[in-house]
Amino acid sequence: MFALNFYSELYDDLLRGGRKSVTIRLGDKSDKYQAGMIVWVVVGPRFGRRQKLYSAIIDRVEVKPLKELSPRDIERENPEFRSEDDVIAFLSRVYGEFITPNNLCTVIYFSRVDE
């Protein structure tokens, strides 16, 4: 079973409320995540204890440069983000790297599966 892990303090409320249905990950993750996969959506610190919120199905996976993110991709990642600059600033903090609009990212679209 694969998981999409989110840092709880950042996304817990958005995930629980159904306001987050996309995750943007740095680099090409298309070999790991594919449309049709069932994954656990979990929250918690990296290398720490995590909590499963729900199962989800991956609807679509797209690999593209950050500069090609659509406004809908950005909003579904985080409703408070307004531009690719917001996404780049966030990814820079998470990954601890210098990131530009030309960096590749993987956009993973997912939907909750009620059990």
C-alpha angles and dihedrals in degrees: 000000000000125000138206104218122202129185103251099221091055105041111011095104094042092052095045090048095049093241094121118067102148133059122195114208126187114249133009109315095163091113090059103038123042135173112272096029119132112223137174116246105217137174129208145091123305110269089005139098113301135196124220111228100179146315119269139187120229106235100184141352122206129181115203143135114280089244089066096058111126122228087248092054089052095046093047089051091054125345089215093060115094105176146017086262089065090052092046092050091049095047090047090057094045097045098031091226138118104258128190133190088259094062114111118243136182117231110205116194114199140175129204117252113213112220 
